Amino acid sequence: MIKTTLPCAMLALLILAGAPKTVFAQDTDHARPSSAPVTYFLSDPQDKSHHKITLSIPADDFMDGIVPPAGSTDADFLLRVSWPSWIGDPRGLDDDALRILGDVARTDESNDVLARSLLVAVATAKPWKAPLDRPIPVDLAPPQESPLPIPSGHNIMQVMHNKADFLSNKDVYVVMSKLPELTLTCDKDGIVPQCAERFNLNRLILKTSFPRHRINSWFDIMTDVKRKFAAFAKQPQSVEK
């Protein structure tokens, strides 16, 4: 289901998205050794007794240095890392860093519902009221020409005549197969236009934000984030729904 409240990590992400910094971090795997991982649990805040995902994430990856206590349970996380080096950037020194917001799916949400939620959130007028038990009608076309960079490849399409009026200042793209696999929303203007791609990975809901001038790397970023979280996250037994 579409969540109606914004977790603290989401609020921090929205504030940060329009606030570029001035100094770039080095983009090399050898610029600084990775910090020790912090191991804790992620769970549905409405049902903390089930489906806890174990996360082990380097301490330096957490944005603003806000690191959860080892062994604690939380509802979400917010990371900031230079890419492609995956060096933590907690102080926001790298203008091009990825900001990764993540939380865990509710225990009563099926994988199909999670997939449909991706598109419902960016292509319906009232996402909180849209049905999630069936596909929604959407008008798709290849990415349209723009004065700003546009995505390409891997069957990405643009949502046309979007009913989500609250996203009128954004270009909205989607990757579809049988079900939605990824959505990508990008600012149409601004000092430093941003993009945010959203996808699901084994019951983790991940939103990765980056400057729009990196949009040509959207697929590589998604693939790399999935690869990292396949290592960061240990799933509980019987998570398929």
Buried (B, 14 or more C-beta within 10 A) or exposed (E): BEBEEEBEBBEBBEEBBEEBBEEEBEBEEEEBEEBEBBBBBBBBBEEEEEBBBEBBBBBBBBBEEEBBEEEEEBBBBBBBBBBBBBBBBBBBBBBBBBBBBBBBBBBEBEBBBBBBBBBBBBBBEEBEEBEBEEEBEBEEEEBEEEEBBBBEEEEBBBBEEBBBEEBEEBBBBBBBEEBBBBBBBBBBEEEBBBBBBBBBBBBBBBBBBBBBBBBEBBBEBBEBBBEBBEEBBEBEEEEEB
